[in-house]
Amino acid sequence: MQYINQLGPVAALVAGILILVMPKLLNYIIALYLIIIGLAGLFGGR
């Protein structure tokens, strides 16, 4: 379970680096994040 706890910070770090390199990715990264959070909420994620 510790792997799952580390997934959030790692994903945030990768997303931050990608946004710095290619700022147009910001819209896609935010949209993907919101979709994942929404699906996790609907299907019993946290």
C-alpha positions in Angstrom: 0.0 0.0 0.0 2.9 2.3 0.4 3.4 2.4 -3.4 -0.1 3.9 -3.7 0.7 6.6 -1.1 3.7 7.7 -3.2 1.8 7.8 -6.4 0.3 11.3 -5.8 3.5 13.2 -5.1 5.3 11.5 -8.0 2.4 12.3 -10.4 2.4 15.9 -9.2 6.2 16.2 -9.7 6.0 14.8 -13.3 3.1 17.0 -14.1 4.9 20.1 -12.8 8.0 19.3 -14.9 5.9 18.7 -18.0 4.0 22.0 -17.5 7.3 23.9 -17.2 8.6 22.3 -20.4 5.4 22.5 -22.4 2.9 25.0 -20.9 0.1 24.0 -23.3 -0.1 20.7 -21.5 -1.6 22.4 -18.5 -5.1 22.2 -19.8 -4.8 18.4 -20.6 -3.1 17.6 -17.2 -5.8 19.4 -15.3 -8.6 17.8 -17.3 -7.1 14.4 -16.8 -6.7 15.0 -13.1 -10.3 16.1 -12.7 -11.5 13.0 -14.6 -9.5 10.7 -12.5 -10.6 12.3 -9.2 -14.2 12.2 -10.4 -14.1 8.5 -11.4 -12.4 7.6 -8.1 -15.2 9.4 -6.2 -17.9 7.7 -8.2 -16.4 4.2 -8.0 -15.3 4.3 -4.3 -11.8 5.5 -4.5 -10.9 7.2 -1.1 
